Amino acid sequence: MPPAPPSVALPPLPRLPVAVPRSGVSSDARRALRQLLGDVDRGLTVAFRDGADASVLARRRSESVDRMVAHVWTACLGEVDNAALFAVGGYGRGLLFPYSDVDLLALVDAPSPARLRALEQFFATLWDIGLKVGHAVRELSQCRELASSDATVFTSLLDARRLVGDPAFDATLRTIIDDPQLWPPADYLAARLAERDARHARYDDTAYNLEPNIKDGPGGLRTLDSLRWLGRRLVHAGGFEDMQVEGLLDPAERTSLCEAETTLRRYRYALHLEAGRPEERLLFDYQRALAARLGFEDEHEKNLGVEQFMQGYYRAASQVERLGVQVAERFVEMLEPAGDEEPVGADFVRYGRRLAARDPELFMRRPAALIEIFIARLDLPGVVGFSADSMRRIHRATAVHEAMLATDPDALAAFLRLLRRGAPAVDALWRMNRHGLLAAILPAFGKVFGRMQYDLFHVYTVDEHTLRVLRNMARFADPAAKRDFALGCEIWADMPKPEIMLLSALLHDIAKGRGGDHSVLGEEDARAFCTRLGLSRGDVERVAWLVRWHLLMSTTAQRQDITDPDVVQRFAEKVENRERLGQLYLLTVADVIGTSPRLWNAWKDRLLADLYHATRYAMSRDVDLPRDAGERVQECAEYALALLMDQGVAEADVERIWADFPQLSFLRHRPEQIAWQTAAILRAGGGVPLVAVHPMSVRGSTELFVYTPDRDGLFASVTAMLDRLRFSVMEARILSSPKGMAMDTFLLLEADSQQPANAVRAEELQQRLQRALTLSTGVQPSKRSMSRHQRHFQTAPKISFDDAGDRTQLALVGTDRPGLLAAVAQVILDAGARVHDARIATFGERVEDFFLLSDRHNAPLDQALRDRLLHALLERIGPSKD
């Protein structure tokens, strides 16, 4: 974090001439006021650049606008009775960020038409001088009526600040705010909490989104405002200092909130300046520029300045979110009737729905109790939280014991007891993290707290991702999850030591951001931490292995051909045994889902399950070598034939079709796919081109089968049409029959939803592609612009060629963009090469695609063709191309 700025001189407040009542504001005067406002804003911008505090600058801008608004009011309305102007919203709190709205409420008593016309002129003049005004004109009776029915309107009155006009309206407005019948404390608290929950739901209920809303998102500035509103309405304490006096905050909590607010306001001020408008989202468009503006610099490629900048935001927002929840719970407890005292073991006591320490000094005296109270809560149905006093004491004791908790034997033993509770422990871990306790026990977790990765693949910070992986792991223990995770639930049920899985989830990304391979570094951390916990040597190594190889299953499934027995055999040799295979499967699934909600789909589910079952089968055999290809072909054919005969297809018809099937079909496809393709060819009765679409195939995706006389450009035409129809290609199998028929299979998902197509979309694809393939001209790729997100992550593609028997493998690693596969296919065609196989993998904005190629004579690519293709690909899909 950059050092604290020095004191900076502020621009002076605007000096205005005395306004002549009801004289209006001439055009020249309006231009002068606009110029004056511009001078103020430019002076504030310079002061911010020089390091002035954002809160001070926002107050100075508010004070400057106060003078201009009062000047224009006098010029338009004069010294009036029965009317007053109030600032509301952020402006009412005396804060105006560079492009914030100027929210005004004009209260009037039986206004005449002339008075209303004067108000219209007043507001129009404010717009003319450059203020973005939000305004309302109400009589007091209307104000009371709206405030009584709408908590948002009532809340806006809490911040109302009279700028000019009849002082008597101050007392009148106070009667509305202080009326005990309008939003009594319990009702007001319920309304504010409901508004908070609805607002947070719009942002995925987390402060850790890649493009967070600094004002309205979880942990944003609105959370701080809400705490002040609640304090004012419930205990007449409208500031954090007053809330400390009332016992709702301790000094450390108050300091944390004030420090976080300073950071958030600074970021918001910089964001407004960078965007040149009232932008509240930290969009990718601005993040790098904001990091530079605020003095953050790259440390190394895995700790970029922009990542440090965002970590500052996430840490501040997390503090606000955590304390916001705790203070809200204190308000709830304050309004609840006191429950009867009920002992819970030797150290704790239950009061109604809340748990507390029997001895106020328990946590200071015995640090292990910090973990034990979370364990105790697991066994108490109906308990919703800890008492306000206990939460405060947990926070204090954690701060005092922080340096020694990671090595305290009793605390570590308690933590291990918690982990051995299995899935229920995850909720406790989540709550411990809110109190900062998890980072105290595992200091390395504190280092990844708020750490983002500047890409589109990881949509959460490392700590938030880790907690989501833990929650996903707990789902495998839930019987209700069997419908979605049948295999995962089955494997979890046979896990004798759930703590191994929880520890691997907790530690798998613990070394992110240090530089180097986080899996290798994390293995060392896992071994050291698990040894301190007191795990057996074997269990220590189990966790360490899972952390080291937590990416192995995902990368093998997505980047290699898992229908190839050699691939499965190599994977099985690395995994070694069934227990480890099941553990790795669970960690992989939980990790993928916890990385991004969009990453998990039926195709990926099927892909990982297929690799799991294939590996388990390989481990069950007593031979080191994969089965003979002929044996595998026969097994697949027999199963596919049985499926076809069950459908009433004659064996002779099947044999006739299969006479022209390449052997690779039976090696690379599942029997269900072979049966479906065969049935489609038979139904076509020799008609070509044949296009068949299965909306939801056995592979967990939409399957497209193209059967037509093979020709150069077929792959390019198909991928171009798929791109036009907004389908993503997950996998492509390009085969040719002995008689020269193309037998190409594509596994697809909808580009937008990453789900298989419905029946209507499948029929559209079949008809559009069928028509397109009858054209001799082929289908050209469509031209579409990159999304706003993709434009910020474009890098030069890495392209390499490797020998692959009688083929050449082209590897392309780079950033995704609309129509990438179609563009690559067209370049390959134009260069004079043929595609024989394709593996497509996308990770956020990153693609890793592999193609098996030959020249037009089915020979490997020579150096000249490789060079020509490389140049053409860089020219077509380089980062500057759109």
C-alpha positions, -999 to 999 in steps of 0.1 A, spaced: 0 0 0 14 34 -9 24 56 21 0 80 37 0 114 19 12 146 34 -11 175 43 -21 193 11 -36 228 8 -72 229 -4 -86 252 -30 -104 282 -14 -142 282 -12 -158 302 -40 -164 339 -33 -197 350 -46 -213 384 -49 -244 391 -28 -274 378 -46 -302 403 -53 -334 386 -41 -358 374 -69 -337 390 -96 -330 358 -114 -296 346 -127 -286 361 -160 -269 341 -188 -236 358 -180 -239 350 -144 -247 314 -152 -216 312 -173 -196 327 -145 -210 303 -119 -202 274 -142 -167 286 -146 -164 290 -109 -176 255 -103 -151 242 -129 -123 261 -111 -133 244 -78 -133 210 -94 -100 215 -111 -84 227 -78 -98 196 -60 -85 173 -87 -50 188 -83 -52 185 -45 -62 148 -49 -33 142 -72 -10 158 -46 -23 134 -19 -51 152 -2 -76 130 18 -107 121 -3 -131 128 26 -117 163 31 -120 170 -6 -156 157 -8 -165 179 21 -148 209 5 -168 203 -28 -200 200 -7 -192 233 10 -185 250 -23 -218 237 -38 -236 249 -7 -226 285 -14 -236 283 -51 -270 266 -43 -278 292 -16 -268 320 -40 -291 308 -68 -320 302 -43 -318 338 -31 -316 351 -67 -346 330 -78 -369 329 -46 -355 355 -22 -359 354 15 -391 334 17 -413 321 45 -430 287 43 -403 272 21 -369 257 28 -343 238 8 -326 207 23 -296 187 11 -303 149 13 -284 117 4 -246 120 4 -249 157 -1 -270 159 31 -241 142 49 -218 169 36 -200 148 10 -199 154 -27 -176 132 -48 -165 146 -82 -195 135 -102 -220 128 -74 -256 139 -78 -267 170 -58 -298 157 -41 -322 184 -29 -356 184 -12 -377 216 -13 -402 216 15 -431 241 10 -463 250 27 -493 255 3 -471 268 -25 -486 293 -49 -482 289 -87 -457 317 -86 -437 299 -59 -437 267 -80 -425 286 -111 -397 301 -91 -387 267 -79 -386 254 -115 -364 283 -125 -342 276 -95 -336 239 -104 -331 247 -141 -305 273 -132 -286 247 -111 -285 224 -142 -273 253 -163 -243 260 -141 -231 224 -143 -247 207 -112 -264 173 -117 -294 178 -96 -319 153 -82 -348 171 -66 -382 167 -51 -407 194 -41 -431 183 -13 -454 197 13 -449 185 48 -480 163 48 -468 146 16 -434 141 32 -448 125 63 -471 103 42 -443 90 20 -419 85 50 -445 65 68 -449 40 39 -413 39 25 -383 33 47 -360 46 20 -378 80 21 -377 80 59 -340 72 58 -333 101 34 -348 125 60 -323 113 86 -295 129 65 -315 161 56 -295 193 61 -311 227 56 -292 248 32 -314 279 29 -350 290 36 -373 292 65 -355 279 97 -389 268 111 -388 238 88 -359 223 108 -382 217 138 -410 206 116 -389 180 98 -376 168 132 -411 160 143 -413 135 114 -379 119 121 -385 116 159 -421 104 156 -420 70 175 -450 58 154 -430 62 122 -408 32 117 -403 20 153 -368 5 159 -378 -31 153 -396 -23 120 -369 0 108 -342 -26 116 -361 -53 97 -366 -29 67 -329 -20 66 -318 -56 68 -342 -66 40 -328 -38 19 -293 -49 26 -300 -85 17 -317 -75 -16 -289 -52 -25 -262 -78 -17 -281 -104 -38 -276 -82 -68 -239 -86 -64 -238 -124 -58 -238 -118 -20 -200 -112 -19 -176 -83 -18 -152 -103 -39 -165 -98 -74 -140 -90 -101 -157 -57 -108 -172 -47 -75 -196 -18 -69 -177 4 -44 -209 22 -33 -237 -4 -32 -219 -38 -32 -214 -59 0 -189 -41 22 -193 -9 2 -199 27 14 -236 21 16 -230 -5 44 -213 22 64 -241 46 58 -266 19 69 -248 14 102 -250 52 109 -287 52 100 -294 23 123 -274 38 151 -293 71 148 -328 55 147 -323 28 173 -300 44 199 -297 81 188 -260 75 179 -255 87 143 -217 83 142 -191 56 150 -178 76 179 -213 78 194 -218 41 187 -187 33 206 -200 53 236 -232 32 234 -212 0 235 -221 -11 199 -184 -7 188 -152 -12 206 -123 12 199 -105 -13 176 -137 -19 156 -143 18 153 -107 23 140 -111 -5 115 -143 10 101 -128 44 98 -97 31 81 -118 11 57 -140 40 50 -110 62 42 -98 36 17 -132 32 0 -137 70 -3 -102 74 -18 -109 47 -43 -143 62 -51 -129 97 -56 -102 83 -79 -128 63 -98 -150 93 -105 -120 112 -118 -108 83 -140 -142 76 -155 -152 112 -159 -187 104 -147 -205 90 -116 -192 55 -121 -194 33 -90 -181 0 -104 -144 -8 -104 -145 -20 -140 -116 -36 -157 -116 -5 -179 -103 16 -150 -85 -8 -127 -50 -5 -142 -52 32 -146 -65 36 -110 -37 15 -96 -12 37 -114 -30 69 -103 -28 57 -66 8 47 -67 7 9 -70 35 -8 -89 41 -43 -102 63 -64 -78 65 -94 -102 43 -111 -127 23 -128 -99 19 -97 -78 9 -69 -102 2 -34 -91 -34 -37 -102 -37 -68 -80 -23 -50 -50 -47 -21 -57 -77 -45 -58 -64 -63 -27 -66 -29 -9 -103 -26 -19 -112 -62 -10 -96 -60 24 -114 -27 32 -147 -41 19 -143 -73 38 -137 -54 71 -168 -33 64 -189 -64 55 -177 -84 85 -182 -56 111 -215 -46 93 -229 -81 99 -217 -81 135 -231 -47 144 -264 -56 128 -265 -87 149 -259 -66 180 -289 -44 170 -310 -75 166 -299 -88 200 -305 -55 216 -342 -56 205 -347 -93 214 -362 -103 247 -335 -118 270 -335 -156 269 -332 -179 299 -297 -189 309 -289 -225 298 -254 -240 306 -235 -255 276 -207 -276 289 -182 -262 314 -173 -230 295 -204 -217 277 -239 -206 283 -269 -202 260 -292 -172 262 -322 -179 240 -308 -179 204 -273 -168 214 -242 -185 228 -218 -168 252 -188 -175 273 -195 -182 310 -163 -165 321 -158 -130 304 -120 -137 304 -122 -172 290 -108 -164 256 -79 -143 271 -71 -170 296 -74 -200 273 -70 -193 236 -82 -228 225 -117 -217 236 -118 -194 206 -122 -225 185 -142 -245 210 -171 -220 210 -175 -225 173 -175 -263 178 -201 -259 206 -224 -239 183 -225 -269 158 -244 -289 184 -270 -263 193 -299 -262 169 -317 -228 170 -286 -208 180 -282 -180 154 -250 -165 167 -229 -153 197 -239 -126 221 -226 -91 213 -203 -92 242 -188 -126 232 -183 -114 196 -164 -85 209 -143 -106 233 -135 -131 205 -123 -102 183 -101 -88 211 -87 -121 221 -79 -130 185 -60 -97 182 -41 -103 214 -32 -140 207 -28 -137 170 10 -141 170 9 -174 189 -24 -191 179 -6 -208 149 17 -226 173 -5 -231 204 -9 -269 208 -43 -267 225 -57 -243 199 -44 -265 170 -58 -296 187 -92 -279 189 -89 -268 153 -83 -305 143 -113 -316 163 -134 -291 144 -121 -304 110 -129 -340 120 -165 -330 123 -166 -331 85 -190 -311 65 -206 -292 94 -172 -277 102 -173 -257 70 -199 -233 84 -177 -228 115 -147 -221 93 -166 -195 74 -177 -178 106 -142 -180 120 -129 -162 90 -153 -134 96 -137 -129 130 -101 -130 116 -96 -163 135 -88 -184 105 -59 -162 94 -46 -162 130 -45 -200 131 -32 -202 95 -11 -171 89 -6 -179 52 -44 -176 47 -41 -140 59 -16 -133 31 -41 -144 4 -69 -124 21 -83 -101 -6 -58 -113 -32 -73 -112 -67 -59 -126 -99 -62 -102 -128 -80 -125 -152 -115 -136 -162 -110 -172 -150 -108 -166 -113 -139 -145 -105 -132 -144 -67 -103 -135 -45 -82 -164 -33 -97 -164 2 -133 -162 -11 -126 -189 -36 -111 -211 -9 -142 -207 13 -164 -215 -17 -144 -247 -24 -149 -257 13 -187 -251 9 -187 -272 -23 -169 -299 -5 -196 -299 22 -223 -303 -4 -210 -338 -11 -222 -348 24 -257 -335 18 -281 -363 6 -301 -336 -13 -270 -330 -35 -271 -365 -49 -292 -354 -79 -264 -330 -90 -233 -347 -76 -241 -384 -76 -206 -395 -80 -192 -370 -55 -217 -379 -28 -209 -416 -34 -172 -410 -30 -176 -387 1 -197 -413 19 -167 -437 18 -142 -411 31 -130 -422 65 -112 -390 73 -131 -359 61 -104 -336 76 -81 -346 48 -105 -332 22 -112 -300 43 -75 -294 47 -67 -299 10 -95 -275 1 -83 -250 27 -46 -252 16 -48 -258 -22 -43 -222 -32 -25 -210 0 7 -200 -19 -9 -178 -46 8 -145 -53 42 -153 -40 58 -160 -74 67 -195 -85 44 -225 -88 18 -221 -61 11 -258 -61 48 -266 -53 50 -239 -27 16 -248 -13 28 -284 -8 55 -272 15 30 -251 35 6 -280 37 32 -303 50 43 -279 77 8 -269 88 -5 -305 89 25 -315 109 18 -288 135 -18 -299 136 -6 -333 147 -18 -354 117 -1 -388 112 28 -388 88 6 -406 62 -22 -381 65 3 -352 62 15 -367 29 -20 -373 17 -29 -336 21 5 -324 7 0 -346 -24 -35 -332 -30 -23 -297 -27 7 -303 -51 -15 -320 -78 -49 -303 -73 -48 -292 -109 -38 -326 -124 -72 -341 -130 -87 -309 -145 -58 -303 -169 -56 -339 -180 -93 -341 -187 -95 -308 -206 -61 -308 -224 -56 -344 -233 -76 -371 -250 -89 -392 -222 -102 -418 -247 -65 -426 -253 -55 -455 -229 -20 -442 -227 -33 -409 -213 -54 -427 -187 -25 -450 -179 -1 -421 -173 -27 -403 -151 -33 -436 -131 4 -440 -125 6 -405 -111 -24 -409 -89 -13 -445 -78 -44 -457 -59 -82 -455 -57 -84 -436 -24 -63 -408 -38 -83 -408 -71 -115 -403 -52 -100 -375 -31 -86 -358 -62 -120 -360 -79 -137 -344 -50 -112 -316 -48 -112 -310 -85 -150 -307 -87 -152 -284 -57 -123 -263 -71 -138 -259 -105 -173 -249 -92 -156 -225 -67 -135 -208 -93 -165 -195 -114 -202 -204 -115 -199 -205 -153 -172 -231 -153 -193 -260 -142 -217 -276 -167 -229 -310 -177 -201 -315 -202 -174 -309 -176 -192 -331 -151 -193 -359 -176 -156 -353 -186 -143 -356 -151 -165 -386 -143 -153 -403 -175 -117 -398 -164 -125 -410 -129 -141 -442 -141 -115 -449 -168 -87 -445 -143 -105 -466 -117 -109 -493 -143 -72 -491 -152 -62 -494 -116 -84 -525 -112 -64 -544 -139 -33 -563 -130 -13 -552 -161 8 -521 -166 0 -517 -203 -34 -505 -217 -57 -529 -234 -50 -539 -270 -68 -516 -294 -85 -545 -311 -100 -556 -278 -113 -521 -271 -128 -518 -307 -146 -551 -302 -159 -542 -268 -173 -509 -281 -188 -524 -312 -206 -552 -293 -221 -528 -269 -232 -504 -297 -247 -533 -317 -267 -544 -287 -281 -508 -284 -290 -507 -321 -307 -541 -321 -327 -531 -290 -340 -503 -313 -351 -528 -339 -321 -522 -363 -311 -553 -383 -276 -565 -376 -269 -568 -414 -277 -531 -418 -253 -522 -390 -225 -543 -405 -230 -526 -439 -227 -492 -424 -198 -502 -402 -178 -515 -431 -169 -479 -439 -163 -468 -403 -127 -461 -394 -114 -481 -365 -107 -448 -347 -144 -443 -344 -147 -472 -320 -116 -460 -301 -126 -424 -297 -163 -426 -292 -185 -442 -266 -208 -470 -277 -239 -447 -273 -223 -423 -297 -215 -450 -322 -251 -463 -320 -266 -428 -325 -244 -420 -355 -251 -453 -371 -289 -449 -367 -286 -414 -382 -268 -427 -413 -294 -454 -417 -323 -430 -414 -307 -407 -440 -309 -436 -466 -277 -424 -483 -286 -387 -485 -257 -364 -479 -247 -340 -464 -261 -355 -432 -263 -333 -402 -275 -349 -370 -279 -330 -336 -284 -346 -302 -295 -319 -278 -282 -337 -247 -258 -365 -255 -242 -391 -233 -212 -367 -231 -231 -341 -212 -233 -317 -241 -250 -311 -274 -235 -335 -300 -232 -326 -337 -225 -353 -362 -216 -343 -398 -214 -371 -424 -206 -360 -460 -180 -365 -487 -148 -352 -472 -134 -320 -487 -110 -293 -477 -127 -264 -458 -154 -286 -442 -140 -280 -407 -138 -242 -414 -174 -241 -427 -188 -260 -397 -170 -239 -371 -180 -207 -389 -217 -217 -388 -214 -227 -351 -199 -193 -343 -227 -176 -362 -252 -195 -342 -234 -188 -309 -223 -223 -300 -190 -230 -282 -170 -260 -293 -158 -281 -264 -143 -309 -284 -140 -319 -321 -133 -353 -336 -124 -351 -373 -124 -386 -389 -125 -399 -425 -139 -432 -436 -120 -456 -459 -143 -445 -487 -136 -408 -482 -166 -398 -461 -161 -371 -434 -174 -383 -400 -169 -353 -378 -182 -350 -343 -185 -318 -323 -194 -315 -286 -211 -281 -281 -225 -258 -255 -245 -226 -258 -219 -198 -259 -239 -176 -235 -252 -200 -209 -225 -228 -213 -254 -253 -212 -265 -279 -238 -290 -267 -264 -327 -272 -261 -347 -290 -288 -356 -258 -307 -320 -246 -309 -308 -281 -319 -333 -281 -348 -322 -247 -358 -286 -258 -359 -294 -289 -379 -314 -270 -405 -290 -241 -408 -259 -262 -411 -276 -287 -435 -284 -258 -459 -249 -243 -455 -231 -275 -464 -249 -278 -497 -233 -245 -508 -201 -249 -528 -188 -215 -515 -186 -226 -478 -194 -205 -448 -172 -175 -439 -165 -165 -403 -186 -137 -390 -170 -106 -377 -179 -97 -341 -163 -73 -317 -147 -85 -284 -166 -79 -252 -156 -51 -229 -140 -77 -206 -120 -95 -233 -105 -63 -246 -86 -59 -212 -69 -93 -214 -56 -96 -249 -21 -110 -252 -1 -123 -281 -9 -160 -287 17 -186 -281 18 -210 -311 40 -241 -314 43 -271 -337 53 -306 -326 57 -339 -345 29 -364 -338 36 -394 -359 22 -389 -394 5 -357 -382 17 -323 -368 3 -310 -336 -5 -273 -335 -8 -259 -300 -24 -224 -296 -24 -208 -262 -38 -172 -259 -67 -150 -250 -103 -159 -261 -123 -137 -284 -155 -141 -304 -151 -164 -334 -116 -175 -325 -120 -211 -335 -137 -202 -368 -109 -178 -376 -82 -203 -368 -100 -229 -389 -102 -205 -419 -65 -196 -415 -56 -233 -415 -76 -239 -446 -62 -209 -464 -26 -220 -456 -32 -253 -472 -34 -276 -442 -61 -301 -430 -75 -306 -395 -77 -342 -383 -85 -337 -347 -91 -308 -322 -91 -304 -285 -106 -271 -273 -102 -258 -237 -112 -224 -224 -103 -210 -190 -119 -176 -185 -102 -154 -210 -75 -180 -218 -78 -207 -245 -56 -237 -249 -65 -254 -283 -47 -283 -299 -51 -294 -335 -37 -324 -354 -28 -313 -389 -15 -325 -422 -8 -310 -455 -32 -315 -485 -14 -348 -492 -20 -361 -456 17 -357 -447 31 -339 -417 36 -301 -421 71 -292 -435 89 -262 -421 78 -239 -449 41 -246 -442 46 -243 -405 62 -209 -410 34 -198 -433 7 -209 -410 24 -193 -379 26 -159 -397 -10 -161 -409 -23 -170 -374 -4 -141 -358 -17 -118 -384 -53 -129 -380 -57 -134 -342 -30 -112 -327 -39 -90 -298 -45 -59 -319 -69 -76 -342 -106 -73 -337 
